[in-house]
Amino acid sequence: MTENLHLMVDLETLATHPRSAVMELGACVFKPGGEIVDTLAYDIEPEGEIDPATVYWWFRQLHTGEAPKPPQLNRDKRVSYAHALGRLSLFWERHQPERIWSHPCTFDVVILTEAYRLLNLPELPCPWTHKQTGDTMTLKWLCEKLGLEVVRPEPDNPHSALSDAIAQAQWLCSMWSELADNTP
């Protein structure tokens, strides 16, 4: 049986709503068995709305040392949001994932979908549909309801979008495995 591919995305932002300024995009294509097939990461020139409370949260992370690699320190490597979305579309096209996942689906996927809509470029439509979105929080809830304990792996570099996306994909695969092994 061939395993279908899936895509996990993670964003680091300067707000917490659909038009948030995005600083970093990380994505990984993975198989439900846990294999990471490919990755994509961009530091992005922030465009969009900035929330002072979120900026303060980032400041606290830096001040307390909880953000080992803060986004946006590599100014010379930043790309435009449109460029990053274009590369994400090509990534999607190359791998043809069955589903796009995030933690939770009401944040990262919503922000990306809104960004494609706002760009309004006929040559750059959003590559997924609302029927292709998946949510780690729902699987976490199902595991809890069934009394299954699945430990969420720590990312190698917390608050790095790619590192978070990989850890979330690994967690998702662990939850899938536990659910498959423990349900009739």
Secondary structure, 3 states (H helix, E strand, C coil): CCCCCEEEEEEEECCCCCCECEEEEEEEEECCCCCEEEEEEEEECCCCECCHHHHHHHHHHHHHCCCCCCCCCCHHHCECHHHHHHHHHHHHHHHCCCEEEECCCCCHHHHHHHHHHHHCCCCCCCCCCHHHEEEHHHHHHHHHHCCCCCCCCCCCCCCCHHHHHHHHHHHHHHHHHHHHHHCC
